[in-house]
């Protein structure tokens, strides 16, 4: 029996030694595996990120402008120094056609004064309000009255529109970054929109007026004017692009 027990003990020792060696080998293999470079494995069926997402990620490496917030920028760079504006009498209160036409032209000239809205939107508040009120009155008068559009009105209208709308647009807010996503990103808005919107609305009412004469207008609304209007599609403000489209379709 002693001999049998010795065989059993020897066998157990041999098995234990083998287990220890196997454990050590497993640990070494584990260490060797943990020291190897880690690779990310894409799960089966999961698509790689599209190129547009990769571009967005790459854009984080350089300085970019976040478009999650509404940006306000001005397209006016070194605009002429504004002059003081004084309120004029209402056109409708004039007692004769000649006086009404004279006031209409005077208000068009007032509206040809351009104001800066960036960096200080609060500057020239009184004069900005005079211009805003004049633009509103001109548009309203065109809508509700006839006979005001004479031959002498056309060049003054074109001059006022050109001074306000045809300007140097600001550079793209994020020229090297990700493509603009209208569903996620906020647009860059034009700081001078309180005046620009009224100029667009006045121009729209002017060309829609039953007194508008295309044969006279074509001397002033020439090819150069139309080409400059087309350039405004480069504006980053979607409100401006929409109004340009509306006017060109008239």
C-alpha positions in Angstrom: 0.0 0.0 0.0 2.9 2.4 0.8 4.2 1.9 -2.7 0.7 2.6 -4.2 0.4 5.8 -2.1 3.8 6.9 -3.2 2.7 6.5 -6.8 -0.5 8.5 -6.2 1.5 11.3 -4.3 4.1 11.5 -7.1 1.3 11.7 -9.7 -0.4 14.5 -7.8 2.9 16.4 -7.5 3.5 16.0 -11.2 0.0 17.2 -12.0 0.4 20.2 -9.6 3.7 21.1 -11.3 2.1 20.9 -14.7 -0.7 23.2 -13.5 1.8 25.8 -12.1 3.7 25.8 -15.3 0.5 26.2 -17.3 -0.5 29.1 -15.1 2.8 30.8 -15.4 2.7 30.4 -19.2 -0.9 31.8 -19.2 0.2 34.8 -17.2 3.2 35.4 -19.5 0.9 35.2 -22.5 -1.5 37.6 -20.8 1.3 40.1 -20.1 2.5 39.8 -23.7 -1.0 40.4 -25.0 -1.5 43.4 -22.7 1.8 44.9 -23.9 0.7 44.8 -27.6 -0.8 47.8 -29.2 -4.6 48.1 -28.7 -6.7 48.3 -31.9 -10.4 49.4 -32.0 -12.5 46.8 -33.7 -15.6 48.0 -35.5 -18.5 45.7 -34.6 -19.9 43.6 -37.4 -22.5 45.5 -39.4 -21.4 48.9 -38.1 -20.5 51.3 -40.9 -17.4 53.4 -40.8 -18.1 57.1 -40.2 -18.9 59.0 -43.4 -16.3 61.3 -44.9 -18.2 64.4 -43.8 -17.9 63.3 -40.1 -14.2 62.8 -40.6 -13.9 66.3 -42.0 -15.7 67.7 -39.0 -13.4 65.8 -36.7 -10.3 67.0 -38.6 -11.5 70.6 -38.4 -11.2 70.5 -34.6 -7.4 70.4 -35.0 -7.3 74.1 -36.1 -9.0 77.2 -34.9 -12.7 77.3 -35.9 -15.7 79.3 -35.1 -18.5 77.5 -33.4 -21.8 77.9 -35.4 -24.0 76.6 -32.6 -24.6 80.1 -31.5 -26.1 82.9 -33.6 -23.4 85.0 -35.0 -23.9 88.7 -35.9 -21.6 90.3 -38.3 -21.6 93.5 -40.3 -20.8 93.8 -43.9 -19.8 97.5 -43.5 -16.1 98.1 -43.4 -15.1 101.8 -43.1 -18.5 103.1 -44.1 -18.6 106.9 -44.6 -19.1 108.9 -41.5 -22.9 109.2 -40.9 -24.5 112.7 -40.9 -27.2 113.9 -38.6 -30.7 113.3 -39.8 -33.7 115.4 -38.9 -37.3 114.2 -39.2 -39.2 115.5 -42.2 -43.0 116.2 -42.5 -45.1 113.2 -43.5 -45.6 112.9 -47.2 -49.4 112.4 -46.9 -49.7 115.7 -45.1 -48.5 117.7 -48.1 -51.3 119.6 -50.0 -50.0 119.1 -53.6 -48.4 116.6 -55.8 -45.2 118.6 -56.4 -44.6 118.9 -52.7 -45.2 115.2 -52.1 -42.7 114.3 -54.8 -40.1 116.6 -53.3 -40.6 115.1 -49.8 -40.4 111.6 -51.3 -37.0 112.3 -52.9 -35.8 114.0 -49.7 -36.6 111.0 -47.7 -34.9 108.7 -50.3 -31.8 110.8 -49.8 -32.1 110.4 -46.0 -32.3 106.7 -46.4 -29.1 106.8 -48.5 -27.2 107.5 -45.3 -25.5 104.3 -44.1 -24.9 103.5 -40.4 -22.6 101.1 -38.6 -24.2 98.5 -36.4 -21.0 96.8 -35.3 -19.3 97.0 -32.9 -21.7 99.5 -31.2 -25.3 98.9 -32.2 -26.4 101.7 -29.8 -24.5 104.5 -31.6 -26.5 107.1 -33.6 -29.8 105.7 -32.2 -31.8 108.9 -33.0 -30.5 109.1 -36.6 -31.0 105.4 -37.2 -34.6 105.7 -36.0 -35.2 108.7 -38.4 -34.0 106.5 -41.3 -36.1 103.5 -40.2 -39.2 105.7 -40.0 -38.5 107.2 -43.4 -38.1 103.7 -45.0 -41.3 102.5 -43.4 -43.2 105.6 -44.6 -41.9 105.4 -48.1 -42.9 101.7 -48.4 -46.3 102.4 -46.9 -46.9 105.4 -49.2 -46.0 103.3 -52.3 -48.5 100.6 -51.2 -51.4 102.9 -50.5 -51.0 105.7 -53.1 -50.6 106.1 -56.8 -49.0 108.7 -59.0 -45.9 109.1 -56.9 -43.6 107.2 -59.3 -42.5 109.8 -61.8 -39.4 109.7 -64.1 -37.4 111.7 -61.5 -38.0 109.1 -58.8 -36.3 106.2 -60.6 -32.6 107.4 -60.3 -33.1 108.3 -56.7 -34.6 104.9 -55.8 -31.7 103.1 -57.6 -29.1 105.2 -55.8 -30.6 104.6 -52.4 -30.9 100.8 -53.0 -27.3 100.6 -54.3 -25.8 102.5 -51.4 -27.6 100.2 -48.9 -27.5 96.8 -50.4 -24.5 96.6 -52.7 -21.6 96.3 -50.2 -18.6 94.3 -49.3 -19.9 91.1 -47.6 -17.9 89.8 -44.6 -15.7 86.8 -45.1 -17.2 83.4 -44.3 -17.4 82.9 -40.6 -15.9 79.4 -40.8 -14.1 79.1 -44.2 -12.0 76.0 -43.4 -14.4 74.2 -41.0 -17.3 71.8 -41.4 -20.0 72.4 -44.0 -23.0 74.4 -42.7 -25.8 72.2 -41.5 -29.1 74.2 -41.5 -30.8 71.6 -39.1 -28.1 71.9 -36.4 -26.1 75.2 -36.9 -27.4 78.7 -36.4 -26.9 81.1 -39.4 -24.7 84.1 -39.3 -27.0 87.1 -39.2 -26.4 90.6 -40.7 -26.2 93.1 -37.9 -27.6 95.9 -40.1 -30.7 93.9 -40.9 -33.1 96.4 -39.2 -32.4 98.8 -42.1 -31.6 96.3 -44.8 -34.9 94.5 -44.5 -36.8 97.8 -45.0 -34.8 98.6 -48.1 -35.6 95.2 -49.6 -39.3 95.6 -48.7 -39.3 99.1 -50.3 -37.7 97.8 -53.5 -40.2 95.0 -53.7 -43.1 97.3 -53.3 -41.6 99.7 -55.9 -41.3 97.1 -58.6 -44.7 95.7 -57.8 -46.4 99.0 -58.0 -49.0 99.4 -60.8 -47.3 102.8 -61.6 -43.9 101.1 -62.2 -42.9 101.6 -65.8 -40.4 98.9 -67.1 -39.5 101.0 -70.1 -38.3 103.8 -67.9 -36.9 101.5 -65.2 -34.6 99.6 -67.5 -32.5 102.8 -68.0 -31.5 102.5 -64.3 -32.1 98.8 -63.4 -29.4 97.8 -65.8 -27.3 94.7 -66.2 -24.7 95.9 -63.7 -27.5 96.4 -61.1 -28.8 92.9 -61.6 -25.3 91.3 -61.4 -24.7 93.2 -58.1 -28.0 91.9 -56.8 -27.0 88.3 -57.7 -23.8 88.7 -55.7 -25.9 89.1 -52.6 -26.7 85.4 -52.8 -23.3 85.0 -51.1 -24.7 86.6 -47.9 -24.7 84.1 -45.0 -28.0 85.6 -43.7 -30.8 83.3 -45.0 -33.3 86.2 -44.7 -31.4 88.3 -47.2 -31.0 85.4 -49.6 -34.8 84.8 -49.5 -35.6 88.4 -50.2 -33.1 88.6 -53.1 -34.7 85.5 -54.6 -38.2 87.0 -54.2 -37.1 90.3 -55.9 -35.4 88.5 -58.8 -38.5 86.4 -59.5 -40.7 89.5 -59.9 
